[in-house]
Amino acid sequence: MDTILIVDDNQAVCNALALMLELHGYRPLTCLSPDTALELIELHDISLVVQDMNFTQDTTSGEEGKALFYAIRALQPQLPIILLTAWTQLEIAVELVKEGAADYMGKPWEDAKLLTSINNLISLHTLSKANTQLKRVENERMSAIKGAELCGIVFGSGAMQRCVDLALQIARSDVSVLITGPNGAGKDKLADIIHANSSLKSKPFIKVNIGALPMELLEAELFGAEAGAFTGANKTRIGRFEAADGGTLFLDEIGNLPLSGQVKLLRVLQTGEFERLGSHQTRKVNVRVLSATNAELDEEIRTGRFREDLFYRLNVIELALPPLNARCDDILPLVGHFIGPNFSLNRQTQQVLVEHQWPGNVRELENVCKRAVILAQDSVLTVEDFGLITSSGASLMHRQAELSQVEHKQTGGVDKPTADEAHNTYSTQALAEMNTGKSLDSTSSQPLNKEALNKEALNKEPLDKASIEEALLEHSGIIARVAKSLGLSRQALYRRMEKFGIDK
């Protein structure tokens, strides 16, 4: 409940205003003098002040109210103040409004007008306080980041900001961290930040991609091997744990570690002890372990493919990295970083890049940016330069004007197709051109046969009743999914179902 302070030397005025405010859900505080008002402001959380301009009998100059206004401003510069007096003096009103008075009303006041002003000013004050708090938090974050080593990471989204903040906070400890998220999202970058801002930053930082190591050599890579321990082991080699002794070991794709390796890893995490392959000598290391995975380890535990006790050893703190399409504000800053200062994007290209789903995350974005820079004909990159492909396999290079001419020529200017159908038609054209090496543009003297193009470009049977019924069965009759699997809009699918007499 918002507290409103009423300052007036007339007790009847105070009572009337207090009653009105109580009836409308406010908590009124009243006082008769400026000195008492200043004491109450220091003691209570006041949302708004309604003050008189004169507090001494037979005084009409407004100087007392003016002095109180400036005194309140000195205590709380953002506190909204409504000036209320029977002697309305325009000069003082203008002066105080310029100095920050929120409103100025004469007596007798209009209840409706005064309540509207109070409601609006309190709402604005609440928003202003929240905004000030957010700015303060943001400034604290930026101060912390300013002195941190960010390892070249580029971001612009709140989601990534929170991940970086947490990584910097985690870095100060020595606990194990599990970084989760899809492939190509930047999990290794967060591992870099954690190590670079830790007390171990001057110590070894060893990275191991578990998924890239052959299963038969995995234990030798992690724990080392003596000469002759296996075929081809001609000399003793230390493992990654020994190499990282005193520093940090980053185990990427930890979900691919076999159960036999999980047992040994669990022992190292618990005691720091292990044996090289082919040796009985126990060795001890002191290593901080960071791990990452794109797998759902909870599901892996339920199916028996990952040890639960190892999971809890690795997952002292989990750092969950969202996919790129869940942090769209990162896309354009990343593109700017990848294409460099010599290239720019037009607005259409920016929109397409932001709306693309990026199943390959940052890795995919980096690759298409490299492609665009190599193939660009101009310093302003276009959609065509990026060559993006949608989930249905269609290029995002629409060429809308050309498509409109083709469709208009085909239909004779009647029964214009929907935008979705037009997009599907052009996608088929583009695939056909790539497969045949022949242009199917609007200036072709041959009539455009859409069904023939479907057969030629996609090398599939024409869409028939059986295909639609099979798709409906496969997707439990969910039209949106069926349409997506067939490469149609929902409207186009409904028309075909009606044509073939198929009931949902």
Secondary structure, 3 states (H helix, E strand, C coil): CCEEEEECCCHHHHHHHHHHHHHCCCEEEEECCHHHHHHHHHHCCCCEEEEECCCCCCCCCCHHHHHHHHHHHHHCCCCCEEEEECCCCHHHHHHHHHCCCCEEEECCCCHHHHHHHHHHHHHHHHHHHHHHHHHHHHHHHHHHHHCCCCCCCCCCCHHHHHHHHHHHHHHCCCCCEEEECCCCCCHHHHHHHHHHCCCCCCCCEEEEEHHHCCHHHHHHHHHCECCCCCCCCCCCECCHHHHCCCCEEEEECHHHCCHHHHHHHHHHHHHCEEECECCCCEEECCCEEEEEECCCHHHHHHCCCCCHHHHHHHCCEEEECCCHHHCHHHHHHHHHHHHCCCCEECHHHHHHHHHCCCCCHHHHHHHHHHHHHHHCCCCEECHHHHCCECCCCCECCCCHHHHHHHHHHHHCCCCCCCHHHHHHHHHHHHHHHHHHCCCCCCCCCCCCCHHHHHHHHHCCCCCCHHHHHHHHHHCCCCHHHHHHHHCCCHHHHHHHHHHHCCCC
